[in-house]
């Protein structure tokens, strides 16, 4: 089996807009990308960059919750299961 590699755009090309970082990952030979919070970017632009490059978005985070309350992710917080579920579809919609 040939290994495949995903560029974590939360760490690579951080100085670029997400769509340009996706294109850089493609040019660098990565097979896919992942990112922390793509919701800050226009979904149509992200989707176009993914389609143009043929890269898959292998991993992305849902919104982390309310930082003022110390949230850093919702799925593991007791009592926040519904908030976590409600965040999943919009996160997926971000990448088309």
KETORMI-759716 format. One record per atom (N, C-alpha, C): residue number from 0; residue in one letter; atom name; x, y, z. Coordinates in Angstrom, 3 decimals. Example, Ala and Ser with C-alpha at 12.3 -4.5 7.8 and 13.67 -1.06 7.14 Angstrom:
> num_residu_atome_X_Y_Z
> 0_A_N_13.190_-5.690_7.800 .
> 0_A_CA_12.300_-4.500_7.800 .
> 0_A_C_13.200_-3.300_7.800 .
> 1_S_N_12.850_-2.250_7.080 .
> 1_S_CA_13.670_-1.060_7.140 .
> 1_S_C_12.900_0.030_7.870 .
% end
This chain:
> num_residu_atome_X_Y_Z
> 0_X_N_0.839_-1.170_0.000 .
> 0_X_CA_0.000_0.000_0.000 .
> 0_X_C_0.893_1.246_0.000 .
> 1_X_N_0.594_2.184_-0.868 .
> 1_X_CA_1.343_3.431_-0.948 .
> 1_X_C_0.790_4.421_0.074 .
> 2_X_N_1.645_4.984_0.905 .
> 2_X_CA_1.143_5.961_1.883 .
> 2_X_C_0.703_7.244_1.190 .
> 3_X_N_-0.246_7.912_1.776 .
> 3_X_CA_-0.687_9.221_1.293 .
> 3_X_C_-0.466_10.225_2.414 .
> 4_X_N_-0.314_11.474_2.038 .
> 4_X_CA_-0.004_12.511_3.014 .
> 4_X_C_-0.960_13.682_2.885 .
> 5_X_N_-1.341_14.187_4.023 .
> 5_X_CA_-2.257_15.312_4.105 .
> 5_X_C_-1.513_16.507_4.694 .
> 6_X_N_-1.639_17.663_4.062 .
> 6_X_CA_-1.012_18.889_4.567 .
> 6_X_C_-1.935_19.524_5.597 .
> 7_X_N_-1.427_19.731_6.801 .
> 7_X_CA_-2.210_20.401_7.837 .
> 7_X_C_-2.034_21.900_7.645 .
> 8_X_N_-3.053_22.532_7.103 .
> 8_X_CA_-2.971_23.948_6.755 .
> 8_X_C_-3.113_24.866_7.964 .
> 9_X_N_-3.314_24.280_9.127 .
> 9_X_CA_-3.245_25.066_10.352 .
> 9_X_C_-1.803_25.357_10.731 .
> 10_X_N_-0.867_24.622_10.117 .
> 10_X_CA_0.547_24.794_10.407 .
> 10_X_C_1.357_25.191_9.176 .
> 11_X_N_0.930_24.767_7.995 .
> 11_X_CA_1.659_25.062_6.763 .
> 11_X_C_0.995_26.210_6.005 .
> 12_X_N_1.778_27.081_5.459 .
> 12_X_CA_1.294_28.221_4.654 .
> 12_X_C_0.278_29.069_5.419 .
> 13_X_N_0.517_29.252_6.692 .
> 13_X_CA_-0.412_30.011_7.553 .
> 13_X_C_-0.549_31.467_7.139 .
> 14_X_N_0.433_31.973_6.412 .
> 14_X_CA_0.397_33.372_5.995 .
> 14_X_C_-0.478_33.595_4.765 .
> 15_X_N_-1.007_32.534_4.194 .
> 15_X_CA_-1.813_32.633_2.969 .
> 15_X_C_-3.290_32.420_3.262 .
> 16_X_N_-4.152_32.994_2.423 .
> 16_X_CA_-5.575_32.641_2.515 .
> 16_X_C_-5.736_31.138_2.264 .
> 17_X_N_-6.773_30.557_2.806 .
> 17_X_CA_-6.940_29.104_2.752 .
> 17_X_C_-6.936_28.556_1.330 .
> 18_X_N_-7.576_29.229_0.397 .
> 18_X_CA_-7.604_28.704_-0.973 .
> 18_X_C_-6.203_28.671_-1.581 .
> 19_X_N_-5.392_29.665_-1.294 .
> 19_X_CA_-4.016_29.667_-1.808 .
> 19_X_C_-3.182_28.599_-1.117 .
> 20_X_N_-3.418_28.377_0.165 .
> 20_X_CA_-2.697_27.326_0.889 .
> 20_X_C_-3.036_25.951_0.310 .
> 21_X_N_-4.294_25.746_-0.064 .
> 21_X_CA_-4.699_24.483_-0.699 .
> 21_X_C_-3.919_24.292_-1.997 .
> 22_X_N_-3.812_25.350_-2.770 .
> 22_X_CA_-3.083_25.257_-4.038 .
> 22_X_C_-1.591_24.987_-3.802 .
> 23_X_N_-1.020_25.577_-2.763 .
> 23_X_CA_0.387_25.304_-2.423 .
> 23_X_C_0.575_23.844_-2.015 .
> 24_X_N_-0.369_23.311_-1.265 .
> 24_X_CA_-0.278_21.903_-0.864 .
> 24_X_C_-0.281_21.001_-2.088 .
> 25_X_N_-1.119_21.340_-3.052 .
> 25_X_CA_-1.166_20.570_-4.293 .
> 25_X_C_0.180_20.648_-5.022 .
> 26_X_N_0.708_21.849_-5.149 .
> 26_X_CA_1.988_22.022_-5.837 .
> 26_X_C_3.131_21.312_-5.104 .
> 27_X_N_3.009_21.191_-3.794 .
> 27_X_CA_4.039_20.519_-3.004 .
> 27_X_C_3.905_18.995_-3.047 .
> 28_X_N_2.829_18.489_-3.674 .
> 28_X_CA_2.690_17.053_-3.854 .
> 28_X_C_1.862_16.330_-2.805 .
> 29_X_N_1.166_17.079_-1.950 .
> 29_X_CA_0.310_16.423_-0.960 .
> 29_X_C_-0.905_15.806_-1.642 .
> 30_X_N_-1.461_14.785_-1.005 .
> 30_X_CA_-2.625_14.085_-1.538 .
> 30_X_C_-3.942_14.654_-1.041 .
> 31_X_N_-3.890_15.384_0.068 .
> 31_X_CA_-5.099_15.931_0.683 .
> 31_X_C_-4.681_17.070_1.611 .
> 32_X_N_-5.685_17.732_2.159 .
> 32_X_CA_-5.433_18.803_3.124 .
> 32_X_C_-6.335_18.621_4.334 .
> 33_X_N_-5.965_19.290_5.402 .
> 33_X_CA_-6.799_19.366_6.592 .
> 33_X_C_-6.590_20.750_7.181 .
> 34_X_N_-7.565_21.229_7.907 .
> 34_X_CA_-7.414_22.555_8.497 .
> 34_X_C_-8.224_22.645_9.780 .
> 35_X_N_-7.884_23.636_10.574 .
> 35_X_CA_-8.522_23.758_11.875 .
> 35_X_C_-9.946_24.299_11.777 .
> 36_X_N_-10.105_25.513_11.315 .
> 36_X_CA_-11.434_26.118_11.303 .
> 36_X_C_-11.672_26.817_9.962 .
> 37_X_N_-12.141_26.082_8.975 .
> 37_X_CA_-12.357_26.693_7.660 .
> 37_X_C_-13.572_27.612_7.610 .
> 38_X_N_-14.370_27.639_8.663 .
> 38_X_CA_-15.597_28.418_8.651 .
> 38_X_C_-15.333_29.915_8.497 .
> 39_X_N_-14.113_30.362_8.724 .
> 39_X_CA_-13.773_31.779_8.590 .
> 39_X_C_-13.593_32.184_7.125 .
> 40_X_N_-13.658_31.220_6.213 .
> 40_X_CA_-13.418_31.489_4.801 .
> 40_X_C_-14.672_31.227_3.975 .
> 41_X_N_-14.734_31.834_2.820 .
> 41_X_CA_-15.865_31.667_1.908 .
> 41_X_C_-15.893_30.220_1.402 .
> 42_X_N_-16.983_29.480_1.684 .
> 42_X_CA_-17.049_28.074_1.266 .
> 42_X_C_-16.904_27.876_-0.240 .
> 43_X_N_-17.427_28.798_-1.034 .
> 43_X_CA_-17.330_28.643_-2.492 .
> 43_X_C_-15.880_28.706_-2.954 .
> 44_X_N_-15.090_29.552_-2.335 .
> 44_X_CA_-13.683_29.678_-2.708 .
> 44_X_C_-12.911_28.428_-2.290 .
> 45_X_N_-13.213_27.912_-1.117 .
> 45_X_CA_-12.558_26.678_-0.654 .
> 45_X_C_-12.917_25.521_-1.574 .
> 46_X_N_-14.199_25.398_-1.873 .
> 46_X_CA_-14.667_24.311_-2.738 .
> 46_X_C_-13.995_24.384_-4.111 .
> 47_X_N_-13.883_25.577_-4.663 .
> 47_X_CA_-13.251_25.742_-5.970 .
> 47_X_C_-11.784_25.316_-5.916 .
> 48_X_N_-11.076_25.717_-4.884 .
> 48_X_CA_-9.660_25.338_-4.766 .
> 48_X_C_-9.516_23.820_-4.654 .
> 49_X_N_-10.398_23.188_-3.899 .
> 49_X_CA_-10.353_21.727_-3.775 .
> 49_X_C_-10.657_21.063_-5.117 .
> 50_X_N_-11.661_21.555_-5.813 .
> 50_X_CA_-12.008_20.981_-7.122 .
> 50_X_C_-10.898_21.209_-8.146 .
> 51_X_N_-10.351_22.426_-8.170 .
> 51_X_CA_-9.295_22.739_-9.132 .
> 51_X_C_-8.060_21.872_-8.927 .
> 52_X_N_-7.740_21.561_-7.685 .
> 52_X_CA_-6.517_20.804_-7.394 .
> 52_X_C_-6.752_19.301_-7.304 .
> 53_X_N_-8.015_18.894_-7.121 .
> 53_X_CA_-8.307_17.476_-6.940 .
> 53_X_C_-7.988_16.965_-5.543 .
> 54_X_N_-7.635_17.876_-4.633 .
> 54_X_CA_-7.342_17.465_-3.263 .
> 54_X_C_-8.624_17.280_-2.470 .
> 55_X_N_-8.581_16.353_-1.549 .
> 55_X_CA_-9.697_16.135_-0.631 .
> 55_X_C_-9.416_16.863_0.673 .
> 56_X_N_-10.468_17.309_1.332 .
> 56_X_CA_-10.346_17.835_2.688 .
> 56_X_C_-10.536_16.640_3.601 .
> 57_X_N_-9.467_16.130_4.162 .
> 57_X_CA_-9.523_14.905_4.960 .
> 57_X_C_-9.975_15.139_6.384 .
> 58_X_N_-9.701_16.321_6.904 .
> 58_X_CA_-10.013_16.570_8.305 .
> 58_X_C_-10.251_18.063_8.482 .
> 59_X_N_-11.260_18.406_9.229 .
> 59_X_CA_-11.504_19.794_9.579 .
> 59_X_C_-12.198_19.830_10.930 .
> 60_X_N_-12.048_20.919_11.603 .
> 60_X_CA_-12.664_21.057_12.913 .
> 60_X_C_-14.002_21.765_12.796 .
> 61_X_N_-14.883_21.428_13.686 .
> 61_X_CA_-16.110_22.197_13.850 .
> 61_X_C_-15.779_23.375_14.755 .
> 62_X_N_-16.662_24.368_14.835 .
> 62_X_CA_-16.398_25.479_15.749 .
> 62_X_C_-16.137_24.949_17.162 .
> 63_X_N_-15.205_25.594_17.848 .
> 63_X_CA_-14.751_25.115_19.151 .
> 63_X_C_-15.697_25.455_20.292 .
> 64_X_N_-16.677_26.297_20.046 .
> 64_X_CA_-17.584_26.698_21.117 .
> 64_X_C_-17.267_28.108_21.571 .
> 65_X_N_-17.553_28.400_22.812 .
> 65_X_CA_-17.394_29.737_23.367 .
> 65_X_C_-16.080_29.817_24.140 .
> 66_X_N_-15.087_30.466_23.536 .
> 66_X_CA_-13.768_30.563_24.175 .
> 66_X_C_-13.846_31.293_25.515 .
> 67_X_N_-14.778_32.231_25.648 .
> 67_X_CA_-14.919_32.969_26.910 .
> 67_X_C_-15.300_32.045_28.064 .
> 68_X_N_-15.947_30.930_27.731 .
> 68_X_CA_-16.322_29.938_28.750 .
> 68_X_C_-15.300_28.810_28.862 .
> 69_X_N_-14.190_28.937_28.128 .
> 69_X_CA_-13.163_27.904_28.187 .
> 69_X_C_-13.398_26.740_27.252 .
> 70_X_N_-14.370_26.863_26.341 .
> 70_X_CA_-14.623_25.788_25.381 .
> 70_X_C_-13.451_25.661_24.413 .
> 71_X_N_-13.084_24.444_24.129 .
> 71_X_CA_-12.130_24.160_23.058 .
> 71_X_C_-12.568_22.843_22.435 .
> 72_X_N_-13.710_22.901_21.794 .
> 72_X_CA_-14.339_21.714_21.237 .
> 72_X_C_-15.586_21.410_22.038 .
> 73_X_N_-16.571_20.839_21.396 .
> 73_X_CA_-17.858_20.604_22.040 .
> 73_X_C_-18.183_19.139_22.253 .
> 74_X_N_-17.707_18.269_21.409 .
> 74_X_CA_-18.141_16.869_21.431 .
> 74_X_C_-17.784_16.153_22.731 .
> 75_X_N_-16.734_16.570_23.394 .
> 75_X_CA_-16.314_15.886_24.616 .
> 75_X_C_-16.821_16.565_25.885 .
> 76_X_N_-17.631_17.604_25.720 .
> 76_X_CA_-18.122_18.322_26.891 .
> 76_X_C_-19.493_17.798_27.292 .
> 77_X_N_-19.624_17.268_28.490 .
> 77_X_CA_-20.930_16.782_28.944 .
> 77_X_C_-21.977_17.894_28.868 .
> 78_X_N_-23.119_17.537_28.318 .
> 78_X_CA_-24.204_18.500_28.176 .
> 78_X_C_-24.142_19.341_26.920 .
> 79_X_N_-23.079_19.210_26.120 .
> 79_X_CA_-22.937_20.012_24.896 .
> 79_X_C_-23.077_19.155_23.638 .
> 80_X_N_-23.614_17.952_23.797 .
> 80_X_CA_-23.730_17.034_22.661 .
> 80_X_C_-24.575_17.620_21.527 .
> 81_X_N_-25.673_18.257_21.864 .
> 81_X_CA_-26.530_18.839_20.816 .
> 81_X_C_-25.809_19.970_20.087 .
> 82_X_N_-25.049_20.780_20.830 .
> 82_X_CA_-24.267_21.845_20.187 .
> 82_X_C_-23.240_21.246_19.233 .
> 83_X_N_-22.607_20.161_19.639 .
> 83_X_CA_-21.622_19.494_18.788 .
> 83_X_C_-22.283_18.960_17.522 .
> 84_X_N_-23.413_18.296_17.684 .
> 84_X_CA_-24.129_17.761_16.504 .
> 84_X_C_-24.555_18.886_15.558 .
> 85_X_N_-24.997_20.006_16.111 .
> 85_X_CA_-25.462_21.128_15.295 .
> 85_X_C_-24.315_21.776_14.525 .
> 86_X_N_-23.088_21.587_14.960 .
> 86_X_CA_-21.929_22.191_14.305 .
> 86_X_C_-21.383_21.340_13.158 .
> 87_X_N_-21.759_20.084_13.101 .
> 87_X_CA_-21.157_19.177_12.120 .
> 87_X_C_-21.567_19.494_10.686 .
> 88_X_N_-22.861_19.599_10.395 .
> 88_X_CA_-23.294_19.840_9.020 .
> 88_X_C_-22.752_21.152_8.462 .
> 89_X_N_-22.806_22.268_9.214 .
> 89_X_CA_-22.228_23.505_8.668 .
> 89_X_C_-20.729_23.381_8.396 .
> 90_X_N_-20.024_22.633_9.214 .
> 90_X_CA_-18.587_22.439_8.969 .
> 90_X_C_-18.366_21.683_7.661 .
> 91_X_N_-19.152_20.658_7.432 .
> 91_X_CA_-19.041_19.891_6.186 .
> 91_X_C_-19.435_20.761_5.001 .
> 92_X_N_-20.470_21.579_5.163 .
> 92_X_CA_-20.896_22.468_4.076 .
> 92_X_C_-19.813_23.468_3.695 .
> 93_X_N_-18.921_23.772_4.609 .
> 93_X_CA_-17.841_24.724_4.330 .
> 93_X_C_-16.964_24.259_3.191 .
> 94_X_N_-16.791_22.956_3.039 .
> 94_X_CA_-15.901_22.443_1.996 .
> 94_X_C_-16.653_21.879_0.802 .
> 95_X_N_-17.945_22.084_0.776 .
> 95_X_CA_-18.714_21.706_-0.397 .
> 95_X_C_-19.170_20.300_-0.380 .
% end
